[in-house]
Amino acid sequence: MAYDVARIRGLIPSLGDGWIHLDPRAGMQIPDVVSRTVSTAFRNSAASATGRHLSSRRSAAILEDARVAVAELVGADPTGVVLGPSHAVLLAWLAEALSSRLGLGTGMVLSRLDDEANIAPWLRVASRYGAQVRWAEIEIETCELPTWQYEELITPTTRLVALTAASSIVGTAPDVRAVADLVHDVGGLMVVDAAGAAPYAHIDIDDLGADVLTVDMAAWGGPQIGALVFADPTHLERVPAMSLNPHARGAERLEVGGHQFGLLAGIPASIDFIASLDDDATGSRRERLDISISSMQNYQDVLFDRLMRQLDSLTGVIVLGRASSRVPTLSFTVDGVPAEKVAAHLADRRIATVASTRGSSRLLDSLGVSDEGGAVSIGLAPYTTSFEVDQLVRELRNL
C-alpha cells in the first residue's frame, strides 16, 4: 500500500489557506476534482432529466452515475439509492413515510449515541402517533453502547431501531449487526446512520444488517447531498410515497422536489477521490475503495494514537470516552474553560474545531458535559498530518 499524505493535500486547494482543519464534523475539505466536476455539470446539465435535449440527457446520466457511485460505496443495488439535500432531510422524509407503521401498540428504540438527525424525526412521529420510545444508553466512562441492553429494549412490538454506525462526537462504533439481528427476529426495521462512519470505514449494508442506511457526501469532501440506501430496493414500493409525482416509482418515491444535477455530479467524483487515496489501488471502484480505505485507516491509526497520547499528557484536558471500537474522532474538555472559549483560542491560531455546547448534543447532555461548558470536537481527515496534531496539542498546552 502507498499512502502519500503530501500528494493528497496537493489535491485539495483549500488546504493552502494556512488553517489546520480538524473539524471534519462540519464537513471535510473539498478536493479540486469535485469542485471542477460540479462547476462543469452546472454549465452543461438541465434542471430536468426527462426531456430529449442533450442537456437533459446529461442530467439523466448524472443521476444514474450518482446512484451507482453511492451503491458501490456501501455495497448496495443502485435502484435502492434515494438522493436528497442531506441525510438529515432524507431521514425526516423516511420517518414521515413510515409513520403509519409507528402508531399505538408499537415501539421504537433510539440511542443516546446518535446525532439528532437520527433521533428528532422518530420522536416527532412517536409523539404524533403514539409509538412507545425506548432508549439505549451509553456507558459514562467509555462512551460505549452495550449491545446486551437491546435484548431487553427490543420486544415483539418493536417496529424500528435507529442506530448510528459511528458517533461523530466521541467516535464510538457500536455493534450494529448484533442489534440488527435482534430487531429482525421480531420483524422490525433497522435504520443505520452511517454519516459519521463513511469517511473512515468500510461500509457494507449487508454486513451491517441495515434495512435502510444513510450517508452524507459532505462528510468526506463531497457535495451537500445525502443518500438513503435500501438493502432491498423492492421495499421502496411498499413505503408510502413522499414524491410530488403521483407516478413516481422506486427511489423517486422518496425524492421530494427536483434534483440539483450539478451537485449530483460531484458524488462520483468525491467517491472516486476516496478510491484513489492509495497510489497502488487498482480494480473496480469497490475494490479500489477497499484498498484505499484500508491504507487510510493504517495511516490514521498511527496518527490517532499519537493524538491520544499527547492529549492524555495535558493537565486539565479530559478526552470523553475510550470505546474499544471507534473512528478517529473525539471530544474533549479543558478544566475550567468553556468549549466556545477553547475553540475561539484555537481559531485565533488558525486551528478549526467544533464547539458543542448546551442543547447541541443529547450525547453530551447525557454525560453532563453540557452543564460544564460543553466540549470541543475534533477529528482526523485523509489530509491530516502529524505536524497539525502536534500544533493542536501545543496550543492547548499554552491555553
TAKADA-V592062 format. One record per residue. N is the residue number from 1. BURIAL is 1 if it has 24 or more other C-alpha atoms within 12 Angstrom, else 0. Layout:
N:BURIAL / N:BURIAL
This chain:
1:0 / 2:0 / 3:1 / 4:0 / 5:1 / 6:0 / 7:0 / 8:1 / 9:1 / 10:0 / 11:1 / 12:1 / 13:0 / 14:0 / 15:1 / 16:0 / 17:0 / 18:0 / 19:0 / 20:1 / 21:1 / 22:1 / 23:1 / 24:1 / 25:1 / 26:1 / 27:1 / 28:1 / 29:1 / 30:1 / 31:1 / 32:1 / 33:1 / 34:1 / 35:1 / 36:1 / 37:1 / 38:1 / 39:0 / 40:0 / 41:1 / 42:1 / 43:0 / 44:0 / 45:1 / 46:1 / 47:1 / 48:1 / 49:1 / 50:0 / 51:0 / 52:0 / 53:0 / 54:0 / 55:1 / 56:0 / 57:0 / 58:1 / 59:1 / 60:1 / 61:1 / 62:1 / 63:1 / 64:1 / 65:1 / 66:1 / 67:1 / 68:1 / 69:1 / 70:1 / 71:1 / 72:1 / 73:1 / 74:1 / 75:1 / 76:1 / 77:1 / 78:1 / 79:1 / 80:1 / 81:1 / 82:1 / 83:1 / 84:1 / 85:1 / 86:1 / 87:1 / 88:1 / 89:1 / 90:1 / 91:1 / 92:1 / 93:1 / 94:1 / 95:1 / 96:1 / 97:1 / 98:1 / 99:1 / 100:0 / 101:1 / 102:1 / 103:1 / 104:0 / 105:0 / 106:1 / 107:1 / 108:1 / 109:1 / 110:1 / 111:1 / 112:1 / 113:1 / 114:1 / 115:1 / 116:1 / 117:1 / 118:1 / 119:1 / 120:1 / 121:1 / 122:1 / 123:1 / 124:1 / 125:1 / 126:1 / 127:0 / 128:0 / 129:0 / 130:0 / 131:1 / 132:1 / 133:1 / 134:1 / 135:1 / 136:1 / 137:1 / 138:1 / 139:1 / 140:0 / 141:0 / 142:1 / 143:1 / 144:1 / 145:1 / 146:1 / 147:1 / 148:0 / 149:0 / 150:1 / 151:0 / 152:0 / 153:1 / 154:1 / 155:1 / 156:0 / 157:1 / 158:1 / 159:1 / 160:1 / 161:1 / 162:1 / 163:1 / 164:1 / 165:1 / 166:1 / 167:1 / 168:1 / 169:1 / 170:1 / 171:1 / 172:1 / 173:1 / 174:1 / 175:1 / 176:1 / 177:1 / 178:1 / 179:1 / 180:1 / 181:1 / 182:1 / 183:1 / 184:1 / 185:0 / 186:1 / 187:0 / 188:1 / 189:1 / 190:1 / 191:1 / 192:1 / 193:1 / 194:1 / 195:1 / 196:1 / 197:1 / 198:1 / 199:1 / 200:1 / 201:1 / 202:1 / 203:1 / 204:1 / 205:1 / 206:1 / 207:0 / 208:1 / 209:1 / 210:1 / 211:1 / 212:1 / 213:1 / 214:1 / 215:1 / 216:1 / 217:1 / 218:1 / 219:1 / 220:1 / 221:1 / 222:1 / 223:1 / 224:1 / 225:1 / 226:1 / 227:1 / 228:1 / 229:1 / 230:1 / 231:1 / 232:1 / 233:1 / 234:0 / 235:1 / 236:1 / 237:0 / 238:0 / 239:1 / 240:1 / 241:1 / 242:1 / 243:1 / 244:0 / 245:0 / 246:0 / 247:0 / 248:0 / 249:1 / 250:1 / 251:1 / 252:1 / 253:1 / 254:1 / 255:1 / 256:1 / 257:0 / 258:0 / 259:1 / 260:1 / 261:1 / 262:1 / 263:1 / 264:1 / 265:1 / 266:1 / 267:1 / 268:1 / 269:1 / 270:1 / 271:1 / 272:1 / 273:1 / 274:1 / 275:1 / 276:1 / 277:1 / 278:1 / 279:0 / 280:0 / 281:1 / 282:0 / 283:0 / 284:0 / 285:1 / 286:1 / 287:1 / 288:1 / 289:1 / 290:1 / 291:1 / 292:1 / 293:1 / 294:1 / 295:1 / 296:1 / 297:1 / 298:0 / 299:1 / 300:1 / 301:1 / 302:0 / 303:1 / 304:1 / 305:0 / 306:1 / 307:1 / 308:1 / 309:0 / 310:1 / 311:1 / 312:0 / 313:0 / 314:1 / 315:0 / 316:0 / 317:1 / 318:1 / 319:1 / 320:1 / 321:1 / 322:1 / 323:1 / 324:0 / 325:1 / 326:1 / 327:1 / 328:1 / 329:1 / 330:1 / 331:1 / 332:1 / 333:1 / 334:1 / 335:0 / 336:0 / 337:1 / 338:1 / 339:1 / 340:1 / 341:1 / 342:1 / 343:1 / 344:0 / 345:1 / 346:1 / 347:1 / 348:0 / 349:0 / 350:0 / 351:1 / 352:1 / 353:1 / 354:1 / 355:1 / 356:1 / 357:1 / 358:0 / 359:0 / 360:1 / 361:1 / 362:1 / 363:1 / 364:1 / 365:0 / 366:1 / 367:1 / 368:0 / 369:1 / 370:1 / 371:0 / 372:0 / 373:1 / 374:1 / 375:1 / 376:1 / 377:1 / 378:1 / 379:1 / 380:1 / 381:1 / 382:1 / 383:1 / 384:1 / 385:1 / 386:1 / 387:0 / 388:1 / 389:1 / 390:0 / 391:1 / 392:1 / 393:1 / 394:0 / 395:1 / 396:1 / 397:0 / 398:0 / 399:1
